Amino acid sequence: MSPILRRTTSSILLVLACVVAVVAVLGAWADRQLLDTDQWVDTSSRLLEESAVQDATAAYLSDQLVQGPAIRAKLEAGLPPRLQPLAAPLAAGAGEIAERTARRLIASGAFQKLWRETNRRAHRQFIAIVEGDTRLANAGVVVDLRPQLGVLAQRLGVVPDATGDHGTVHVLRGDNLKTIRKVVHALETLRWVSVVVLLVLLVGGVALAPNRAHGIVGAGLALLIAGLLLLVVRRAGGHYVVDKLVANGSDEGAATATWSITTSLLRDIAGALVVLGVVDVLAGWLASGSSWARKVRRFSTPALTEHGGLVFGGVLVLLLVLLAAGLLPAAGQLWAIVLYVLLAGLGVWALRRQVEREAIADA
């Protein structure tokens, strides 16, 4: 294969790798956000820490309590017969008191624990339905806030309506579930297939490059650009989604907080991809034929040739710092850690071989 054809093929593979990297990160984010129960519970708990979300939740709980017959019955029982017609307007006015009480309740540890249990239960329903549980399919996914509503009613000295549907939110049911199943199964396939394809494209792009160092730089640029594109898409998508939600009557603060928190994992993965891309670019530059790279290699020749083990140890420490800080993709996965260690070892070995050859050539 001619150098021009190899260069062209390598460039095409690396451009495709950039596109596939974007798809792979989006698939990994959606997969973890939708299918990981612990991630779902942590995200919902972080949402409740936002004041705008607390206000929206307090308003919902107070509305559900006031709309039920509990407060009105309490007022009717305490009013004289002639004043009982005032029970309805007084119950409506009690909504402000209930909302203030709900805000204080939401800040308590007991409510936070109930909130986590509620979201964990709802997500397990979702997973069971996705996996084909026909018993839950008819009811769909239900976020049951009746325990929280019961605590609020107890704080106000009333008994909540146990027979109505107040405090239950139906998230998914009916025909939507079939679509969700298809989406989830597609995500599960996409997550692993896209990662494998990405690795093949990166390896192929580097292997076919006429200059191996330039191929490594190209692979790093592909990852770097993919990470930056994802960060831009997240920011632009946030403005679009929040504007749509606000136009449909949602609170802007709650909508902004929800988008920011639910996509924080996407931001972290994209940022890690940027860091990995920068590391690859630096590694490729260090192995290149530029004058500055040659000077760096000459300076490091004694350390690499005489103390290669110490150099690898230093690189390994730096790698562990990046992994501990979560600055590399899949930093918590064992397979990724092993892969990074192997690549670091291979890089130090290749650099040592290169400086040895250059030392012999200069002698």
C-alpha positions, 0 to 999 in steps of 0.5 A: 500500500502506497504511503498516500493511500495509507495516510488517507485510509488512516485519516478516514479511520480516525475521523470515523473513530471520532464519530463512533467515540461520540456515539459510544459515550452517549450510549454509555451515559444513557445505559448507566443513567437508565439501567444502573439503579444506584446511579438512578438513586444517587441522581434523584438524591442530588436533585432533591438537594437543589432548592428549586427541586425542593420547592417544586416537590413541596408544592406537589405534596401540598397540592396533593394533600389539600386536594384530598378530603383529609384537610377539609374533613378535619376543618368540617369536624372542628367548625360549628354547623353554621360555619361548615360551608367555610371548610372548602375555602379554608382548606384551599388556604391551608395549602400555603401552610402545607407547602411551608411544612413540606419544605421543612420536611424535605430538608430532614434526613427521614424524608431523604431516606424515604425519597431514596427508597421510593426511587430505588423501588420505582427503578426496580419496577422499571428494570423488571418491566424491561426484563419482561415482567408481565405482572408489572407491565399493566401498572407501569412504573409508579413513583409512590410518594404516599409515604412522604404524603403521610409524613406531611399529613402527620405533621399537619395533624390530619389523616391522608386519604388512603383510598385515592390516587393522591401522591402516586405518579405514573411515569411509564405505562401502556404502549410506551413500555414497548418502545422503552424496551426496544430502546433499552435493548438497543442501548445495551447492544450499542454500549459494547459494540460501539466500544469494540468498533472504536478500539478497532478504528483507533488501532487501525488508524494508528497501524496504517499511518505511514508515521506511527507517531503521527498516527498516535497524535491523530488518535488523540485528536479524534478522542479530544475532538469527540470529548469537546463535541460532547461538552458542546452538545450538552451545553447547547442541548441544555438550553434547548431542553430547558426552554422547551420545559419552561414553555410547557409550564415547568419551573426554570430553576428546577428544569435547569437543575434537572438537566445539569444533574442528569447529564453530569455523568455525560460531562464527566465521561466527555471530560475524561475523553478530553484528558485521554485525548490530550495524553495521547497527543502528548505521547505521539508528539514525544515520539515524533521527529520534531526538534523539541521532541528530540531534545526531550528524548535526549534529556530523558535518555539516561533515565530511560536506559539506566533506570527504566523501571523507575521511569515506568514507576513514575508513569504508573503513579501518574496513571493512578492519580488520573484514575483515582481522580476519575479523569480517564474514561471507565476509571472504575472498571477493572478491564480499563485499569488493566488496559491503561497499565498495559498501554503505559508499560508499552509506551515506556518500552517503545520510548526506551527502544527509540532513544536507544536507537537514536543514541546508537545513531548519534554515536 
